[in-house]
Amino acid sequence: MKNKELNLQQTKQFAIGMAKDAAKIAMKTFGKVHEYRSKESKEQLVSQVDIDSENLIKSRILERFPDHAILAEESGNNKKDSEYLWIIDPIDGTRNYLHGHPTFGISIALAKDKKVVLGVVYFPVYDWMFTAVKGNGAELNGRKIKVSDRTTDNDTLGCYGCDFHRQKDEQMAVLSRYVDLIRKVRIEGAATFGFCLVANGTYDAYIQRFLKPWDYAASCLIIEEAGGKVTDYKGTPWTIEMENLIASNGRFHDKLLKVVR
């Protein structure tokens, strides 16, 4: 269904407001939540805070854009026939959050015809608001950001996302080759965090398998708008239908593709 054209700058402010209000819910009980359950995969967790955060964001979207489709981590797809799709992760890094680890965030993306045009990711403990509008660059707390210009000849720093309970040997082999390439690697436990820190130049690369659209839709746009590159393991430019992604500053992406192959 054809929807009314949006003012993306105004919509960005709307998304920022939702992310901040969802963060207030999370911060009220940060480090204090002791009741949660496992999802079907057993390795993924969900708490009432995830659900409350998601419900707030969804209700705000449906109030303002009742015809828009929504894909959210905890409640799935509302399957509305719309060219606009909101993609929500109410708390990315739930296990970190539940353990009192500060690396978790709220991710909100908007896609038009399956192409992401707006991304907002907020890390409340750090008070870092990453944003991007397609074609308008990326920002951190309102200031323009760019990816690094380091190569493997410099002191590069990479991030790795993993679930070692799935294809452990293969993931360990990739990690080993990754370390050989760039020497220093961090594991954060939140995909949005790894991706966004590529965008602002902290990390030079990020690799992860077994992703869902809400894990990366907003932050991958932010990386591209910051001048970086995101592909799947075959080198195909990213879409919201991929599971395995490599993000980098673009300076040695071809070498990263060899790492995962």
Buried (B, 14 or more C-beta within 10 A) or exposed (E): EEEEEBEBEEBBEBBBEBBBBBBEBBEEBBEEBEEBEEEEEEEBBBBEBBBBBBBBBBEBBBEEBEBBBBBBBBBEEBEBEBBBBBBBBBBBBBBBBBEEBBBBBBBBBBBBEEEBBBBBBBBBBEEBBBBBBBEBBBBBEEEEBBBBEBEBEEEBBBBBBBBEEEBEEEBEEBBEBBBEBBEEBBEBBBBBBBBBBBBBBBBBBBBBBBBBBBBBBBBBBBBBBBBBBBBBBEBEEBBBEBBBBBBBBBBBBEBBBEBBE
